[in-house]
Amino acid sequence: MDLVNHLEGRLLFAVPKKGRLQQAALDLLAGSDIQFRRDHRLDIALVKNHPIALIFLPAADIPTFVGEGRVDLGITGLDQIREHEAVTPPTEDTGAEVLLDLGFGSCKLQIQVPERGRYKEAKDLIGCNICTSFVGLTEKEFARLEAEERGTTNGDGPVGNHLKTKIKYLSGSVEAACALGVADGIVDLVESGETMKSHGLKAIKTIVESKAVLIKSKRPSDQKLVDKVASRIRGVIGNMACAGLLAVLTPRPIAAQQFVLCQYNIHRDLVATATKITPGKRAPTITQLDEADWVAVSSMVEKKKIATVMDDLASCGATDILVLMIGNSR
């Protein structure tokens, strides 16, 4: 099938084609019942149960395609959005809008220097060689630092070729640049910090804290379908309320990620005590059993607290305590 000629009328949804975000993104689509089969040689897959086409792109390119309105939805890192924005500032019609924080892919874009070197603060690197894959954000940060050094309080300063600091682009293996004498410092993503430490580096400043996010075009081809997909994803995994691309993202727990369903039987005289332990999100569900004076209680409980809750329920007289996973919720 010529997939390119079957895209008309379909919502285009960009997904990382490889890298640290890809598998989690695919798991998220599966949990949202977005069914597709991808030929390993192709970067396009038609969704079977919705008028959607998945476009597999490098995570760094997704903000460009979504921001220009060529693709309707995308999953990428907030670091990539900020980098795109630093190079191509959004306008009223261009730029991506963040819909949801997807709760995975946490990392930090940090300025790093040799552990045993003489650089202690980011400003110590002014005028030095810096290697990075995030040229836009790095130039913006060092423009601000150089402006502060000159005594300019508004943070505006020269960028690009006008910087005293020399920013060099590397597409990969950035962490090796200091050891090989190419750079005095680097700007790179850090997850656990193990790679950084293994190369004898330390972080001296965080530029961006990032997670995977769901983004949309400002001019989607089908807003109703965008809302439907976002609603499904919101039910599978935690989201964050977003007022806009540069807004502060505030966590809001969602059932499928944060909660389990706890069910148990208990004597009616003990219900008040037990429901204080399991109050639920709104209220517990209480059902009369065939046995006199006994009821069944169902309640959503935070996953991280379930072991303690089960102990407390058993202590107060609950029996037949079950814990069920929640696959999806809205």
N, C-alpha and C positions, 0 to 999 in steps of 0.2 A: 504494500500500500504506500502511495505517495503521501506521507503524513503532512507535509508542508501545505498541500492543497486541501487538507481536511481541517484546517484551523478556523475557517470562517464560521462565525456564530458560536465559537467556544470562548470561554473565559481562559485567559492565559495565566498560568500559575508557575512562577520560577522557583526552582528547588536547587540547592547546592549539588553540583554534579560529583563532587568528591570532598574530602577533607573532614574536619572534626565535627561539622554540623550535619553531615549528610544522613547518617544512619538514624539519628534521633528525629530528623525531619521526616524520613520515610516511615518511622514508627508512628509519628504523629498523624500522618495521612492515613495510615492503616486504621488507627483508632477512630478516625473521623469518617470511616467507611467511604474513603475515596479510592475506588478500585481501578487498578491499571496494571498493564503488563508492559515492561520496557525491554526492548531489544537492546542488548548491551552495546551495540554499535551505534545506537541512535540517541540523540539528545532531546527527542520529543516522544511523549507517550500520551495517547488519548485515554481519558478516563471513561470507563465503561458505563457507569451509572449516573453521570452528570455531564452536561455540556461544558467540560473543562479539558484543557490540554496542559500537561505538565511540560515545562521547558527546563532542561537541566543545564545550568550555567555555573561558571565559577562564582563563588560567593561574593567576590569583590566586584563583579560586573552586575550583579542583580540590582543594586540601587540605581544604576544608570538606566537599565531597561525599564524599571518601574517608574523612576523619576521622569523619564521622557514619555511615559504613557504607552510604551510599546508592549508592556506586559502589565496585567491588572493587579496581580498579587505576587508576593515573594516572601521567601524565608531566607534571612541572612543575619549577620551579626551587627549589633549596633555600632561596633567599631568601623565596619565597612560603610555604614550610612554616614557617620560623622566624617570619615575620610572623603567620601564623595561630596559631601556638603562643603568641606573645606576647599575643595578644588572647584566645584560648581555650585555656588550658593543657590538655594531654592528661590523660586519666584511664585507668584500667585498661581501659575498654571503648571509649574514643574517642581520636581522634588517629590520624595516619597513621604507618605504619612504612616506613622507607626500605629498599628491597631492593637497588638498584644505583645507582651513579654511572654515568651514561650517557656521560660523556666529551665532552660538548659544552655550549655555552651558558655558558662561563666568564665570570663578571663579579664585581664587588665592590659591595656597598652601602656607600657612603662619605659621611662628612660633608664638605661642600664649602663653601668661602667665596671671596669675590672675591680674585683674585690680588694685587691692590694694596691690599687692605683691612688692617685693624688686627688681625684675628683670626689667631692663630698656632696655638693649640691648641683642642681641642674644649671644654675648660672655659671658654674665653674667651666662648663663646656662651651661657653660663648667663644666663637672664633675657631673652634676645633672641628674635626671631621666626624660626622654622624652618619651612620648607615641605617637604612630602614626600608621597609616596604610601604610605609605610610608617609609619603613625602608631604602630602597636603597638611596633615595634622602636625607633623614635625616642624615644617616651615612656620606654621601658625604659632606653635608654642615658642619657638626660638625668636620669632619676630616680637612676641610679647616680652620675652626675657631681655632682648636687646633694647626694647623700648624702655623697660624699667631701668636698665643700666644707664641709659641716656638721661633718665629723669623724666620721661614722658609718662604721665599718669593714666592716659586713656587707653594704653595698651596697643595703640596703632603703631605699626612700624613697617619697614621695608620687608618684602618677601622675595623668595626665589633668588635670583642672581644678585640682589641687592643686600642680602644678608652677609654679615661677617662670618657666621657659622656656615660651614660647607656641608650641605645635605646631599648624600649619595644614595641612589636607589639600588636596592638589591631585591630580587624576586624571591629569594629563599636563602637558607643557611645564614641568616643575619647574625645569629649568635656567635658565629666563628670570626666575624670581622675584626674584633678587637685583638684576638689571639694572633691573627695573621697580619696585623699591622695596618689594616685598611682603615680602621676607625678608632677614634679615641673613646667613643661611646656609641650605643645603638638605641633605637626605639623599636621595641618588638612586643608581641603578645606574650603574656605569661599566664599559664593555667595553674599548675601545681607549684611551679618554681624549680622543679628538679632539673630541667634542661638548662635553665639559667645558672644554677649553682654548679652543674657539671662542667660548665665552660668558664668557671671562675668569675662569674659576674654577680652583681648585686643591683637591686632597683633603688633609685634615688628619687624618683617621682612618678606618679601615675597621671597619665594624660586623659585616659578614657576608661571607665569601667563598663564592660560589655556583657551582653547576653544575646542569645538568638531572639529575634523578633519577627513578627508577621507584619509586613508592610503592604500598602496598596497605593495605586496610582491616584492622583487627584482627579483623574478623568476615567474611571473604570468603565468598561463596556457594558457591564451588567451589575448595578449596585445591589440588587436583591440577591443575586447569587453570591456576591462578595459577603454580604451580611450573613447568608446561610452558612457559608464555609467558616467564617469567623465564629459563628455561634457554635458550630460543631467542635471546632478546635478549642474554644473556650471551655466546653464541657469536658474535654479530655485532659487538659493540662492547665496549670495555673496561669492566669493572665495578670497583667498590670494595667491599671487605668492610665491612659495616655491623653494628655490635652493637646499634644502636638509633637513634632519631631524633636524639639529641644526641651520638652517638658520633663520635670522630675517624675520618674516612674515609681508609683506606689503599689506594693504588693496587695493583691486581693485574692485570698485562697479560693479555690474552686474544688468541688467535691471529689472529682475523680482522682485528683492528685493528692489532696490533703486529708481525705476522710476514708473511713471504712464503715460498713454497716454492722452494728453490734445487735444481736438478738439474744434474748434470754427469757426464761420463765421465772416467776416470782409470786409469792403469796401476796394477795391484795393489801394486807396490813403493812407490807414492807415497800409498797410502790413509791411512796413519798420519799423514802430514804434512797431507793435505787435510782429514781429519776433525778435526784440531785447529783448523782455520779454521772448519769448519761442524760443531760438535758436536751441534747440534739441541737441542730442548727436553729430550728424554730421551736419544735416541741416533739417529744417522743410519741410514737404510735403505740397505743395500748389496746390489746385484743383479748376478750374473754375466752378462756379455755373451757373445754367440756368439764374439767374437774372443778368442783365448787371452790370459790374463793382464790382461784389461781388465774393469772393473766400472763400473756406474752407481751414483751416489750421490744420494740425495734427503734433504734436511735443511731444517728450518725455520730461518729466519734473521731477525733483527730488521730490519724494513723500513728503519730509519734507517741501518743499517750495510751494506746490500746492495752499494752501489757499491764500497766498500773490500774487501768479501769477494770480489767478482768479480775485482778486480785481483789479490788475493792468490792466488786459485785459479788464475788464468791464469799467474801467475809460477811456481807450483809444478808446472805441467804438466797441469792440467785442461783439457779441451776440451768443446765443445758445451754451454757453460754456459747454462742457461735459468733464468728467474725467472718464477714463476707466482703470481698473486694468489690469496689464500684468501678465498672468499666467506663461509664459515661454519665454525665449529669448536666442539667441546665437549670 
